[in-house]
Each structure stands twice: as structure tokens, then as C-alpha cells.
Amino acid sequence: MQITSLKATNIELTDAIKEYVEKRLESLEKLSASFEPAASVAVEVGKSSNHHNKGPFMRCEFTLQVPGTVMRAEEEREDLYESIDAAKDDLARQLKDYKGRLTDAHRGPRPDKV
């Protein structure tokens, strides 16, 4: 999986944030390894606005492009790292569901349903 862009909105993009995002996306590498051409992901992290001090205003957005579809996961939480984890989990669920649909499509109809 290739990270095509990593963007920070209303915050400074530090090396710690970059490493954390890359580490979390490594777990999706196994799920996306079978796609040809390789999957690519665009990441945006940051604050949803500059005027909030409390509440879920830290956001993370992943846009994953795999052959045949585009998947998107967005989360807003109080902590940036929590929002990254939640968005990664949502993207993993979507990717598993998509791979399951592809597998089912190749199997054909069930013999008892014909």
C-alpha cells in the first residue's frame, strides 16, 4: 500500500504523527496486498476548526483507492491518536467486506439456491 498524500489541517504535521499513521496503516497492508495495481491511500489529520477547545474536534480521514472502488473513513474524537485508530478500524472493516464480496462473486450461486 502506498501513501499518496499525508496532509495536516490546522495543526503542525510532526514526525511522531507521520510515524503513527504509517504504523497503523501497516496492519492494512496484508488486506490490500492481493490487489493489482497496488492500493493507495490519502490521509488527512488535524483539527476540524481553530475555535474549539473541548469536544471531538480532532479528525482523521483516510481515502483508500483499490481497483474497482474508493473507500473512505472519517472519524472525529477528542484525541488525534484515537481518531486515527478509529478511522483505521473502519477502513479495515470496509476492506474486509469488499474482499468478501469479491470472493463471493467468484464462487457463483450456491447449489441449494439454484
PyRosetta script that sets phi, psi and omega in degrees:
from pyrosetta import init, pose_from_sequence

init()
pose = pose_from_sequence("MQITSLKATNIELTDAIKEYVEKRLESLEKLSASFEPAASVAVEVGKSSNHHNKGPFMRCEFTLQVPGTVMRAEEEREDLYESIDAAKDDLARQLKDYKGRLTDAHRGPRPDKV")
pose.set_psi(1, 137.6)
pose.set_omega(1, -177.4)
pose.set_phi(2, -113.2)
pose.set_psi(2, 132.2)
pose.set_omega(2, 175.1)
pose.set_phi(3, -87.9)
pose.set_psi(3, 111.6)
pose.set_omega(3, -176.9)
pose.set_phi(4, -82.0)
pose.set_psi(4, -34.2)
pose.set_omega(4, 177.2)
pose.set_phi(5, -152.2)
pose.set_psi(5, 145.4)
pose.set_omega(5, 176.5)
pose.set_phi(6, -132.4)
pose.set_psi(6, 110.3)
pose.set_omega(6, -171.5)
pose.set_phi(7, -121.8)
pose.set_psi(7, 141.1)
pose.set_omega(7, 175.6)
pose.set_phi(8, -113.6)
pose.set_psi(8, 134.6)
pose.set_omega(8, -179.9)
pose.set_phi(9, -115.4)
pose.set_psi(9, 122.5)
pose.set_omega(9, 177.4)
pose.set_phi(10, 63.2)
pose.set_psi(10, 15.1)
pose.set_omega(10, 172.3)
pose.set_phi(11, -142.6)
pose.set_psi(11, 167.0)
pose.set_omega(11, 175.9)
pose.set_phi(12, -88.1)
pose.set_psi(12, 133.3)
pose.set_omega(12, 179.6)
pose.set_phi(13, -84.0)
pose.set_psi(13, 104.0)
pose.set_omega(13, -178.2)
pose.set_phi(14, -91.4)
pose.set_psi(14, 166.4)
pose.set_omega(14, 177.7)
pose.set_phi(15, -64.0)
pose.set_psi(15, -34.0)
pose.set_omega(15, 179.7)
pose.set_phi(16, -63.9)
pose.set_psi(16, -40.8)
pose.set_omega(16, 178.9)
pose.set_phi(17, -67.3)
pose.set_psi(17, -43.7)
pose.set_omega(17, 178.4)
pose.set_phi(18, -58.0)
pose.set_psi(18, -48.0)
pose.set_omega(18, -178.9)
pose.set_phi(19, -63.6)
pose.set_psi(19, -39.9)
pose.set_omega(19, -179.6)
pose.set_phi(20, -63.5)
pose.set_psi(20, -44.5)
pose.set_omega(20, 178.8)
pose.set_phi(21, -63.5)
pose.set_psi(21, -46.1)
pose.set_omega(21, -179.6)
pose.set_phi(22, -62.1)
pose.set_psi(22, -40.3)
pose.set_omega(22, 179.2)
pose.set_phi(23, -64.3)
pose.set_psi(23, -41.6)
pose.set_omega(23, -179.8)
pose.set_phi(24, -68.7)
pose.set_psi(24, -34.1)
pose.set_omega(24, -179.5)
pose.set_phi(25, -75.7)
pose.set_psi(25, -17.4)
pose.set_omega(25, 176.3)
pose.set_phi(26, -61.4)
pose.set_psi(26, -32.4)
pose.set_omega(26, -179.6)
pose.set_phi(27, -68.4)
pose.set_psi(27, -23.1)
pose.set_omega(27, 177.5)
pose.set_phi(28, -85.0)
pose.set_psi(28, -10.2)
pose.set_omega(28, -178.0)
pose.set_phi(29, -60.7)
pose.set_psi(29, -41.3)
pose.set_omega(29, 179.6)
pose.set_phi(30, -62.8)
pose.set_psi(30, -40.7)
pose.set_omega(30, -177.7)
pose.set_phi(31, -69.8)
pose.set_psi(31, -30.5)
pose.set_omega(31, -175.4)
pose.set_phi(32, -101.9)
pose.set_psi(32, 4.5)
pose.set_omega(32, -175.9)
pose.set_phi(33, -68.3)
pose.set_psi(33, -26.7)
pose.set_omega(33, -175.2)
pose.set_phi(34, -80.5)
pose.set_psi(34, -8.9)
pose.set_omega(34, -178.1)
pose.set_phi(35, -81.5)
pose.set_psi(35, 137.7)
pose.set_omega(35, 178.3)
pose.set_phi(36, -131.0)
pose.set_psi(36, 118.2)
pose.set_omega(36, 2.1)
pose.set_phi(37, -70.5)
pose.set_psi(37, 166.8)
pose.set_omega(37, -173.4)
pose.set_phi(38, -61.4)
pose.set_psi(38, 150.1)
pose.set_omega(38, 178.4)
pose.set_phi(39, -71.9)
pose.set_psi(39, 150.4)
pose.set_omega(39, 176.6)
pose.set_phi(40, -131.0)
pose.set_psi(40, 148.8)
pose.set_omega(40, -176.0)
pose.set_phi(41, -132.9)
pose.set_psi(41, 139.6)
pose.set_omega(41, 172.7)
pose.set_phi(42, -111.0)
pose.set_psi(42, 135.3)
pose.set_omega(42, -174.6)
pose.set_phi(43, -122.3)
pose.set_psi(43, 136.2)
pose.set_omega(43, 172.3)
pose.set_phi(44, -132.4)
pose.set_psi(44, 125.5)
pose.set_omega(44, 178.2)
pose.set_phi(45, -125.9)
pose.set_psi(45, 156.6)
pose.set_omega(45, 175.5)
pose.set_phi(46, 149.8)
pose.set_psi(46, -165.1)
pose.set_omega(46, 177.9)
pose.set_phi(47, -91.1)
pose.set_psi(47, 143.9)
pose.set_omega(47, 177.3)
pose.set_phi(48, -74.5)
pose.set_psi(48, -25.1)
pose.set_omega(48, 176.2)
pose.set_phi(49, -157.7)
pose.set_psi(49, 163.9)
pose.set_omega(49, -179.7)
pose.set_phi(50, -90.5)
pose.set_psi(50, -10.8)
pose.set_omega(50, -173.6)
pose.set_phi(51, -99.8)
pose.set_psi(51, 0.3)
pose.set_omega(51, 178.4)
pose.set_phi(52, -91.8)
pose.set_psi(52, 143.5)
pose.set_omega(52, 174.6)
pose.set_phi(53, -120.2)
pose.set_psi(53, -20.4)
pose.set_omega(53, -178.4)
pose.set_phi(54, -132.4)
pose.set_psi(54, 158.9)
pose.set_omega(54, 176.4)
pose.set_phi(55, 93.3)
pose.set_psi(55, -179.6)
pose.set_omega(55, -177.3)
pose.set_phi(56, -80.7)
pose.set_psi(56, 87.2)
pose.set_omega(56, -178.1)
pose.set_phi(57, -118.3)
pose.set_psi(57, -2.9)
pose.set_omega(57, 174.9)
pose.set_phi(58, -89.8)
pose.set_psi(58, 129.5)
pose.set_omega(58, -173.8)
pose.set_phi(59, -129.2)
pose.set_psi(59, 154.6)
pose.set_omega(59, 175.0)
pose.set_phi(60, -137.2)
pose.set_psi(60, 136.9)
pose.set_omega(60, 180.0)
pose.set_phi(61, -134.4)
pose.set_psi(61, 127.4)
pose.set_omega(61, 175.4)
pose.set_phi(62, -114.2)
pose.set_psi(62, 135.8)
pose.set_omega(62, 172.7)
pose.set_phi(63, -124.0)
pose.set_psi(63, 109.1)
pose.set_omega(63, -175.5)
pose.set_phi(64, -105.2)
pose.set_psi(64, 125.4)
pose.set_omega(64, 177.2)
pose.set_phi(65, -108.2)
pose.set_psi(65, 117.3)
pose.set_omega(65, 173.9)
pose.set_phi(66, -119.9)
pose.set_psi(66, 157.7)
pose.set_omega(66, 179.9)
pose.set_phi(67, -56.8)
pose.set_psi(67, 120.7)
pose.set_omega(67, 177.5)
pose.set_phi(68, 104.1)
pose.set_psi(68, -18.7)
pose.set_omega(68, -178.0)
pose.set_phi(69, -161.8)
pose.set_psi(69, 166.6)
pose.set_omega(69, 173.8)
pose.set_phi(70, -125.0)
pose.set_psi(70, 129.3)
pose.set_omega(70, 179.1)
pose.set_phi(71, -113.0)
pose.set_psi(71, 145.3)
pose.set_omega(71, -176.7)
pose.set_phi(72, -137.3)
pose.set_psi(72, 134.6)
pose.set_omega(72, 177.0)
pose.set_phi(73, -133.1)
pose.set_psi(73, 131.1)
pose.set_omega(73, -179.9)
pose.set_phi(74, -136.1)
pose.set_psi(74, 134.2)
pose.set_omega(74, 179.1)
pose.set_phi(75, -137.5)
pose.set_psi(75, 144.5)
pose.set_omega(75, 172.9)
pose.set_phi(76, -123.9)
pose.set_psi(76, 125.6)
pose.set_omega(76, 179.9)
pose.set_phi(77, -139.0)
pose.set_psi(77, 176.8)
pose.set_omega(77, 178.0)
pose.set_phi(78, -76.9)
pose.set_psi(78, -26.3)
pose.set_omega(78, -178.9)
pose.set_phi(79, -116.1)
pose.set_psi(79, 137.0)
pose.set_omega(79, -178.3)
pose.set_phi(80, -62.3)
pose.set_psi(80, -42.1)
pose.set_omega(80, -177.9)
pose.set_phi(81, -67.2)
pose.set_psi(81, -35.0)
pose.set_omega(81, 175.0)
pose.set_phi(82, -64.1)
pose.set_psi(82, -40.6)
pose.set_omega(82, -179.8)
pose.set_phi(83, -67.9)
pose.set_psi(83, -35.4)
pose.set_omega(83, 176.8)
pose.set_phi(84, -64.6)
pose.set_psi(84, -46.4)
pose.set_omega(84, 180.0)
pose.set_phi(85, -62.2)
pose.set_psi(85, -44.5)
pose.set_omega(85, -178.2)
pose.set_phi(86, -65.9)
pose.set_psi(86, -40.9)
pose.set_omega(86, 179.4)
pose.set_phi(87, -67.6)
pose.set_psi(87, -37.7)
pose.set_omega(87, 177.9)
pose.set_phi(88, -64.8)
pose.set_psi(88, -41.2)
pose.set_omega(88, 178.0)
pose.set_phi(89, -63.8)
pose.set_psi(89, -40.9)
pose.set_omega(89, 178.6)
pose.set_phi(90, -65.3)
pose.set_psi(90, -41.0)
pose.set_omega(90, 178.9)
pose.set_phi(91, -66.6)
pose.set_psi(91, -38.3)
pose.set_omega(91, 177.3)
pose.set_phi(92, -63.3)
pose.set_psi(92, -41.5)
pose.set_omega(92, 177.8)
pose.set_phi(93, -61.7)
pose.set_psi(93, -45.7)
pose.set_omega(93, 179.7)
pose.set_phi(94, -62.2)
pose.set_psi(94, -40.3)
pose.set_omega(94, -179.1)
pose.set_phi(95, -67.3)
pose.set_psi(95, -40.5)
pose.set_omega(95, 176.9)
pose.set_phi(96, -63.8)
pose.set_psi(96, -43.5)
pose.set_omega(96, 178.5)
pose.set_phi(97, -61.5)
pose.set_psi(97, -42.4)
pose.set_omega(97, -179.0)
pose.set_phi(98, -65.2)
pose.set_psi(98, -43.4)
pose.set_omega(98, 178.5)
pose.set_phi(99, -64.9)
pose.set_psi(99, -34.9)
pose.set_omega(99, 176.9)
pose.set_phi(100, -65.2)
pose.set_psi(100, -40.5)
pose.set_omega(100, 177.3)
pose.set_phi(101, -64.9)
pose.set_psi(101, -39.0)
pose.set_omega(101, 178.2)
pose.set_phi(102, -64.9)
pose.set_psi(102, -41.3)
pose.set_omega(102, 179.4)
pose.set_phi(103, -65.1)
pose.set_psi(103, -44.5)
pose.set_omega(103, 179.3)
pose.set_phi(104, -63.7)
pose.set_psi(104, -35.7)
pose.set_omega(104, -179.5)
pose.set_phi(105, -66.7)
pose.set_psi(105, -31.1)
pose.set_omega(105, -178.8)
pose.set_phi(106, -82.9)
pose.set_psi(106, -18.3)
pose.set_omega(106, -178.5)
pose.set_phi(107, -77.0)
pose.set_psi(107, -29.7)
pose.set_omega(107, -178.5)
pose.set_phi(108, 90.3)
pose.set_psi(108, -178.2)
pose.set_omega(108, -177.7)
pose.set_phi(109, -72.2)
pose.set_psi(109, 152.3)
pose.set_omega(109, 177.6)
pose.set_phi(110, -71.4)
pose.set_psi(110, 141.8)
pose.set_omega(110, -177.9)
pose.set_phi(111, -62.8)
pose.set_psi(111, -31.8)
pose.set_omega(111, -179.3)
pose.set_phi(112, -78.3)
pose.set_psi(112, -9.6)
pose.set_omega(112, -179.8)
pose.set_phi(113, -102.0)
pose.set_psi(113, 0.3)
pose.set_omega(113, -177.9)
pose.set_phi(114, -82.1)
pose.dump_pdb("model.pdb")
